[in-house]
Structure formats: structure tokens, C-alpha cells
Amino acid sequence: MKLRLKIVTVGLAAAALAAAGWYWRTPLEAQVAAWRSRAVPKSADVDDHAGHDHAGHDHGDDAHAESGVNEVLISEQARANLGLRLGEVELTDYTRTVVIPGRIIEQPGHSERRITTTLSGIVTKVYTHPGQSVRPGDPVLDLQPTGEVLTNAQSTLLKTLQDLALVNAELKRLAPLVESGSIPARLTIEKEYDRTRLESLKLVQQQELLVRGVSQEQIAEIIARKTLLKEFTLRVPARGETTDGSAGMDPDETVYSVERIDVFPGKLVQPGEELCSLALHLELTIEGQAFERDGSVVTQALQEQWPVTVLFEGDETAGIRREGLKLRYIDNSLDPASRLLRFYIPIRNEVLRDVTAEDGIVYRSWRFKPGQRVRILLPVEKLPERIFLPLDAVVFEGPDAYVYRSNGKLFERVPVVVDQRDPRAVVLKNDGSLFPGDEIAMNQAYQIHLALKQQQGSGVDLHAGHNH
């Protein structure tokens, strides 16, 4: 009885399992079929784009891969944020150069001027201020002489003036008497001789006062007032003038800058002592410092009188370059310590700004300053049909260099060959990578390059969402 009961129980369990298997059979087979379809690789003959409309898309075999690597989309907003500028490729002749370091120096013997005095005295007033702009004839300081030499020179001139006045008065008295025959004419002839002698003596004494540091205006004041001057004004001399007068003033463009004042009111000064230092920076000199191996390049530039380009450093003159400058001369010896060959290029300075203070004093700033560092581009050879681009238009990555060509809304990375580069420009060889008329990014090329690198890292497909 127990055995029959076990057989019936086993049969019922088997029937239940069979029914459950039949119930779940269709979903399980579907799941297995789906798993197998994912596990089996695609056949080489399968075309993912079968049935797609490819009209208007001529990609070639590797179009998707190439566009994903070499092109990047830059939106209009991104272009505006970058301040992106586009320009067309042009072929021009370029002169290959070598870069020589240099500096700006003053012209020895011409850019500096010292105000001195030829007499001893006490400074009573100083008119100038450090940094002030002054012109020939402007007052520098007042000086009260303490020596006897200048006092005696003035006294001698005054005595001559008095003697001359007496002779003129005597000639005026004798003139009607000679005409009437009352006195012989030889008396007037003698007086005329005395007047001529005194006039000559007056000129000599005036010249002595000029040598002593008295200006023409002050001498005229002595003659007009017939009195000794107790103070003398020393003035800015004209270029090439050896006295402190204002005669022979230069044109208005001659403007000195007060660099140093060595006196103050109450100071006793002696003959020959420097009182004030002025600088004339209207014309300066660029001193090139070439290595001995570059001597032939420097010599050739001087012999041929080739135009030279100079790049100026410093925040205030960032991006400043001057072209068409020429060498003036080369030193005939090398510096024994540094073994440098020095050469010199004249340059005319430029006024950066004039600032007028509340008290009316004018302070002038020059664009080029002594001591400023420069780079001199000496020409070596002329290279025809080159592509000249700003430095910001080329990306350097190891040994490779790239530019980005505009292709609608996309920018295509184009490898190029660099012929020469300097701190502000790049010269490319015309190797067929670019063609005249191609539109490329003239600035912010590195930012576009970063966007392309980011796109490559994220695996962005530029054709995603296209209707093929």
C-alpha cells in the first residue's frame, strides 16, 4: 500500500514539472535566441547602412574615422568668446634672418648734457625738477657770485660804457663848432678814434662776460640799467653751445629731460662743478652683440646696406617692431672678455606721451629707453613663395606643427612644415599642404587644438545625428 502511494506521488510531481516546462518553453527559447544573436559576430558582408539614403554624402572609405580625428566643430558662440580671426593664405617672398641680441644705448657725447658753472657762487633758486622736460633757453637755477673775477668784469664794462657816453657827448658838442670853423677838424677826428677804440673794448668785455657764464639777455640788462647784477640765471644750452646762454636755440623738437639735480638753494658751488644733468633722447643707438661666428652675417648686412628689423622687448612696447633700419658701423675689434662683435644701428626715438602737472610742469615719456633689450633680425637670404603667418596661427606639438583650415563650421587640422620662426611670426614652406586662398584661423589655433584633443578623448562622432 505504501509502495503504491510513493509511485503515485512521484508521477504527480513529474507531471507538474512537465507542465511548467511547457508553459515557459516559448519565452526561454526567445531569450536564448536573443543571446545567441548578440554573441555571434557580424558577417563581413553585413552593411549597417543598408537601406540608408547616402545621397549628398561622399565620404570615401575612411571618412568617418578621418573626420573624427582631423576636424572639430567650433560654434559661433565659441568663436566669439575666443575672438577668432580668419584669414586667407598668401604666398610671399620672405627673407631668412638670424636673431642677434642687442640693447638700446645713448649716443656717447651727444645724448647727455651737464650744466656747469665757470664761477663760484651760492645757489639762490632752482627752477627745474627731476624728470621735467626743458628746452634750450629755459632757466635752470639762479646763482649769486661770490668771487671778484665776475664783479671786476662787470665793473670794467660799466666803466667802458661811461667813457663811451662821454666821448659821444663830446663829439656832439664839437660838431657845430667844426662846421662853423671855430675849431680845427682834427679834434673831432681824435674823438672818433677814441669812440672806435671804446666800442671794440666793449665787445671784448661782453665776450668775457659770456665766457664767465653771463647770458646775452643779462649782458643787455647790465648795459641798459648801468648796474651790476647780483644774481645770474643759468639756462639750458643749445646743442653744440659751450656757454650757459640761450643763443642759437635748436628747433622745438629738441627737448631735454632733467635726470639729476645736484644742488639746492644755499649751496656754495665752485667753477667747473656739475650742477644738473640733462638727457637728450631724441636720437638713440641700438648696440648689437653678435658672436664671432656671426661676424660674416653682420659684415654682409653692412656692406650691402640691407634693411634690418628690430623687435623691442618690455611691457610698454610689447609687439613693437621697426623695419628698414640700417647698420652704421661695426667695431674693428672683438670684446676681449666676451668675444662679442658689437655693431651699431641709429634709431630715432618716439614720444610716448607728454603729461602736464597741475603746476604747469611738463613730463615727457619716450617709447625707447636706454638699457632696453632688443632682438635684431639680420637678413641672410631671400626665400621665394613662402607662407607668412602670425605665431598664434600655428600649433607646435613635439616635432609636428599644425594650422586649422576653415571648412564651413568645422576646422580641419593640417600638418605643415615650418621654415623659420621668431617670437611673433612663423614662415611655412609651400609644400602643398595649404593653397593660396585657403581660409585658416589666424589666432587661437592652440585653443582649437585643445578642443580637438578633447573631442578625440571623448570619442565624439561629428556625423552622429546625420540623416544618411
C-alpha positions in Angstrom: 0.0 0.0 0.0 2.8 2.4 1.0 4.7 1.5 -2.2 1.7 2.4 -4.4 1.4 5.7 -2.6 5.0 6.7 -3.4 4.6 5.8 -7.1 1.5 8.0 -7.4 3.4 10.9 -5.7 6.4 10.7 -8.0 4.1 10.6 -11.0 2.2 13.7 -10.0 5.5 15.6 -9.4 6.8 14.6 -12.9 3.5 15.7 -14.5 3.8 19.1 -12.7 7.3 19.7 -13.9 6.4 18.8 -17.5 3.5 21.2 -17.4 5.8 24.0 -16.1 8.4 23.4 -18.8 5.7 23.5 -21.5 4.5 26.8 -20.1 7.9 28.6 -20.0 9.2 27.0 -23.2 8.5 29.9 -25.7 10.0 32.8 -23.6 13.1 30.8 -22.7 13.7 29.9 -26.4 13.3 33.6 -27.3 15.9 34.6 -24.6 18.4 32.0 -25.8 17.9 33.1 -29.4 18.5 36.7 -28.5 21.6 35.8 -26.5 22.9 33.9 -29.5 22.3 36.8 -31.9 24.4 39.1 -29.7 27.2 36.5 -29.2 27.6 35.7 -32.9 29.9 38.3 -34.7 28.6 40.1 -37.8 29.4 38.8 -41.2 31.8 40.8 -43.3 29.1 41.1 -45.8 26.7 42.9 -43.4 26.2 46.6 -44.2 25.0 48.7 -41.2 23.9 51.4 -43.6 21.9 49.0 -45.9 18.8 50.9 -46.9 20.1 54.3 -45.8 19.9 57.2 -48.1 23.6 58.3 -48.8 22.7 61.0 -51.3 24.9 64.0 -50.7 27.5 62.2 -48.5 30.6 61.3 -50.5 32.7 60.1 -47.5 35.2 57.6 -49.1 36.4 54.5 -47.3 37.7 56.2 -44.1 35.5 59.3 -44.0 34.1 58.7 -40.5 37.5 57.9 -39.0 39.3 60.8 -40.7 36.6 63.4 -39.8 36.6 62.3 -36.2 40.4 62.7 -36.0 41.2 65.8 -38.1 38.1 68.0 -37.8 36.4 69.8 -34.9 33.2 71.8 -34.6 33.6 75.3 -33.2 30.3 77.0 -32.5 29.6 80.6 -33.3 29.5 81.4 -29.5 32.9 79.8 -29.0 34.3 81.8 -31.9 33.0 85.0 -30.4 34.5 84.0 -26.9 37.8 83.3 -28.5 37.8 86.4 -30.7 38.7 84.1 -33.5 40.1 85.8 -36.7 40.2 84.1 -40.1 42.5 85.0 -43.0 43.4 83.7 -46.4 46.7 82.0 -47.2 49.0 84.1 -49.4 52.4 83.3 -50.9 55.0 86.0 -50.4 58.8 86.3 -50.7 60.5 86.0 -47.3 63.9 87.0 -46.2 65.5 84.4 -43.9 67.2 86.1 -40.9 69.3 85.3 -37.9 68.4 86.7 -34.5 71.1 88.8 -32.7 70.6 90.2 -29.2 71.1 93.8 -28.5 70.3 96.8 -26.4 69.5 100.5 -26.7 72.2 102.9 -25.6 72.7 106.6 -25.6 74.8 108.3 -28.2 78.1 108.9 -26.5 78.9 112.6 -26.3 75.5 113.7 -27.7 72.7 112.3 -25.6 73.9 113.7 -22.2 74.5 117.3 -21.1 75.9 118.6 -17.9 75.1 122.1 -16.6 78.3 123.5 -15.0 79.4 127.0 -14.0 82.6 128.9 -14.6 82.4 131.0 -11.4 82.0 130.4 -7.7 78.8 131.4 -6.0 75.8 130.5 -3.9 72.7 128.9 -5.4 69.7 131.0 -4.6 66.9 129.3 -6.6 66.4 126.0 -8.5 63.8 126.1 -11.4 63.9 122.5 -12.6 62.6 119.2 -11.2 63.8 115.7 -11.9 62.0 114.2 -14.9 60.9 117.6 -16.2 61.1 118.5 -19.9 63.2 121.6 -20.7 64.2 123.3 -23.9 67.2 125.5 -24.8 66.9 128.8 -23.1 64.8 127.6 -20.1 66.1 128.7 -16.7 67.9 126.1 -14.6 69.0 127.9 -11.5 70.0 131.3 -10.1 73.5 131.9 -8.8 74.8 134.7 -6.6 78.5 135.1 -7.4 81.0 135.3 -4.5 84.3 135.8 -6.5 85.8 139.0 -7.6 86.5 138.0 -11.2 83.0 138.4 -12.4 82.4 141.6 -10.4 85.5 143.1 -11.9 84.4 142.1 -15.4 81.1 143.8 -14.9 82.8 146.9 -13.4 85.2 147.2 -16.3 82.3 147.0 -18.8 80.4 149.7 -16.9 83.5 152.0 -16.9 83.8 151.5 -20.7 80.2 152.4 -21.1 80.7 155.6 -19.1 83.8 156.5 -21.2 81.9 155.8 -24.4 79.0 158.0 -23.3 81.4 160.9 -22.5 83.1 160.6 -25.9 79.7 160.6 -27.7 78.7 163.7 -25.7 81.9 165.5 -26.6 81.5 164.7 -30.3 78.0 166.1 -30.2 79.3 169.3 -28.6 82.2 169.7 -31.1 80.2 169.0 -34.3 78.7 172.6 -34.7 82.0 174.3 -33.8 83.8 172.3 -36.5 81.1 173.3 -39.0 81.4 177.0 -38.1 85.3 176.8 -38.3 85.8 177.8 -34.7 87.9 174.7 -34.0 90.0 172.6 -36.3 88.5 169.3 -37.6 91.4 167.2 -36.2 89.9 167.4 -32.7 86.8 165.5 -33.8 88.9 163.0 -35.6 90.7 162.2 -32.4 87.4 161.8 -30.6 86.1 159.5 -33.3 89.2 157.4 -32.9 88.6 157.2 -29.1 85.0 156.1 -29.7 86.1 153.3 -32.1 88.6 152.1 -29.5 86.0 152.0 -26.7 83.4 150.2 -28.9 86.0 147.5 -29.6 86.8 147.3 -25.9 83.1 147.0 -25.1 82.7 144.0 -27.4 85.8 142.3 -25.8 84.3 142.8 -22.3 81.0 141.4 -23.4 82.7 138.3 -24.7 84.5 137.9 -21.4 81.1 138.0 -19.5 79.7 135.4 -21.9 82.7 133.1 -21.1 82.1 133.7 -17.4 78.5 132.3 -17.7 76.5 135.5 -18.2 73.8 135.3 -20.9 73.2 137.7 -23.7 70.0 138.9 -22.0 71.8 139.5 -18.7 74.6 141.5 -20.5 71.9 143.6 -22.2 70.3 144.2 -18.8 73.7 145.4 -17.4 74.1 147.8 -20.4 70.5 149.1 -20.1 70.5 149.6 -16.3 74.2 150.5 -15.9 74.2 148.5 -12.7 76.0 145.3 -11.6 73.9 142.1 -11.5 73.9 140.4 -8.1 72.4 137.1 -9.4 72.9 135.2 -12.6 70.5 132.7 -14.2 72.0 129.6 -15.7 69.9 128.4 -18.7 69.6 125.2 -20.7 72.2 125.4 -23.5 71.5 124.8 -27.1 73.1 121.7 -28.7 76.7 122.4 -29.6 76.7 125.5 -27.4 79.5 125.8 -24.8 78.1 128.6 -22.7 75.0 128.8 -20.5 73.3 131.3 -22.7 70.3 130.8 -24.9 71.7 132.0 -28.2 71.5 129.6 -31.2 68.5 127.7 -29.9 67.6 124.4 -31.6 64.2 123.7 -33.2 61.2 123.0 -31.0 61.8 119.2 -31.2 64.9 119.5 -29.1 63.6 118.6 -25.6 65.9 117.6 -22.7 64.9 115.6 -19.7 66.2 116.6 -16.3 67.8 113.4 -15.0 69.6 114.6 -11.9 69.9 117.8 -9.8 73.0 118.0 -7.6 72.4 121.4 -5.9 69.9 123.1 -3.7 69.3 126.7 -2.5 72.1 127.9 -0.2 74.8 125.5 -1.6 78.2 127.0 -2.4 79.4 125.9 -5.8 82.9 126.2 -7.4 83.9 126.7 -11.0 83.6 123.5 -13.1 81.3 121.8 -10.7 78.4 119.9 -12.2 75.0 121.4 -11.1 72.5 119.5 -13.2 72.4 116.5 -15.6 70.2 116.6 -18.7 69.5 113.9 -21.3 68.5 114.3 -24.9 66.9 111.0 -26.1 65.6 112.2 -29.4 68.2 110.0 -31.2 69.5 106.8 -29.7 71.7 103.9 -30.8 71.0 100.1 -30.9 74.1 98.1 -29.9 74.1 94.6 -31.5 76.1 91.9 -29.7 77.0 89.2 -32.2 79.0 86.1 -31.6 82.2 85.7 -33.5 80.7 83.0 -35.8 78.0 85.5 -36.9 80.6 88.1 -38.0 80.2 87.3 -41.7 76.5 87.9 -41.5 76.9 91.3 -39.8 79.6 92.3 -42.3 77.4 91.4 -45.2 74.5 93.3 -43.9 76.7 96.4 -43.6 78.3 96.0 -47.0 75.0 95.5 -48.8 73.2 98.0 -46.6 70.4 95.6 -46.2 67.3 96.8 -44.2 67.3 95.4 -40.7 64.2 94.6 -38.5 64.4 95.2 -34.7 62.0 93.7 -32.2 61.6 95.6 -28.9 61.0 93.9 -25.6 59.2 95.2 -22.5 55.6 95.5 -21.4 55.2 99.1 -22.7 56.5 98.2 -26.2 55.1 94.7 -26.5 54.7 93.8 -30.1 56.7 96.8 -31.3 58.9 96.2 -34.3 60.7 98.6 -36.5 61.8 97.8 -40.1 64.0 99.4 -42.6 66.8 100.3 -40.1 70.4 100.1 -41.3 73.8 99.4 -39.8 76.0 102.4 -39.3 79.3 100.8 -38.4 81.0 97.7 -36.8 83.7 97.7 -34.1 87.1 96.8 -35.5 87.9 94.6 -32.6 86.2 91.9 -30.5 85.4 92.4 -26.9 88.3 90.6 -25.1 86.2 89.3 -22.3 83.0 88.2 -24.0 84.4 87.6 -27.5 81.4 89.6 -28.9 81.4 91.7 -32.1 79.5 94.9 -31.5 77.7 96.8 -34.2 75.5 99.9 -34.1 72.2 100.9 -35.6 70.9 104.5 -35.2 67.2 104.9 -34.4 65.1 108.0 -33.9 63.1 107.9 -30.7 59.3 108.4 -30.5 57.3 110.5 -27.9 55.0 108.2 -26.0 53.2 110.9 -24.0 53.5 114.3 -22.5 51.9 114.8 -19.1 51.3 118.3 -17.7 51.2 118.6 -13.9 49.0 121.0 -12.0 51.8 123.4 -11.6 52.3 123.5 -15.4 55.5 121.4 -15.5 55.6 119.0 -18.5 57.0 115.5 -18.1 57.8 113.6 -21.3 58.0 109.8 -21.7 59.9 108.3 -24.6 59.0 105.0 -26.2 62.5 103.6 -26.4 64.8 103.8 -23.4 68.5 103.3 -22.9 69.1 99.8 -21.4 66.1 98.3 -23.1 66.7 94.8 -24.7 66.0 94.2 -28.3 66.3 91.4 -30.9 67.9 92.3 -34.2 66.9 90.3 -37.3 69.8 90.3 -39.7 69.0 89.2 -43.3 70.8 86.2 -44.7 68.9 85.1 -47.8 65.7 85.7 -49.7 63.2 82.7 -49.9 60.5 82.9 -52.6 56.9 81.7 -52.2 56.6 81.2 -48.5 53.6 81.4 -46.3 54.0 84.1 -43.6 51.6 83.6 -40.5 51.3 85.0 -37.0 52.8 82.8 -34.3 49.3 82.3 -32.8 48.1 80.7 -36.0 50.4 77.6 -35.7 50.3 74.9 -33.1 53.6 73.1 -32.2 53.3 69.6 -30.7 56.7 67.9 -30.4 58.2 67.7 -33.9 54.8 68.4 -35.6 53.2 71.7 -36.5 49.6 72.3 -37.5 47.3 75.0 -38.7 43.5 74.8 -38.7 41.7 75.3 -42.0 38.1 76.5 -42.0 35.6 74.1 -43.6 32.2 75.6 -43.0 31.5 75.2 -39.4 34.3 72.8 -39.0 38.1 73.3 -38.6 40.4 70.8 -40.2 43.8 70.1 -38.7 46.5 70.5 -41.4 50.1 69.5 -40.8 52.6 72.0 -42.1 56.4 72.4 -42.5 58.0 75.3 -40.6 60.8 77.0 -42.4 61.6 79.7 -39.7 60.0 81.2 -36.7 60.6 84.2 -34.5 58.9 85.5 -31.3 56.0 86.8 -33.3 55.7 85.1 -36.7 56.1 81.7 -38.4 57.2 81.1 -42.0 55.9 77.9 -43.7 57.2 76.1 -46.7 54.9 75.9 -49.7 54.7 72.0 -49.7 51.2 71.7 -51.0 49.5 71.3 -47.6 47.9 74.8 -48.0 47.0 76.6 -51.1 46.5 80.4 -51.8 43.0 81.4 -50.8 42.6 78.7 -48.1 40.9 80.3 -45.1 42.6 79.4 -41.8 42.5 80.5 -38.2 44.9 83.4 -37.7 44.8 83.3 -33.9 43.7 81.0 -31.1 44.9 77.9 -33.0 46.1 76.3 -29.8 42.6 76.6 -28.3 41.1 74.9 -31.3 43.8 72.2 -30.9 42.7 71.6 -27.3 39.1 71.3 -28.5 40.1 68.6 -31.0 42.1 66.8 -28.3 39.1 66.8 -26.0 36.9 65.5 -28.8 39.3 62.7 -29.5 39.3 61.7 -25.8 35.5 61.7 -25.6 35.0 59.7 -28.8 32.6 62.3 -30.3 31.3 61.4 -33.7 30.8 64.5 -35.9 28.3 62.5 -38.0 26.1 61.5 -35.1 22.5 62.5 -35.8 23.1 62.9 -39.5 20.3 61.7 -41.8 22.1 59.3 -44.2 
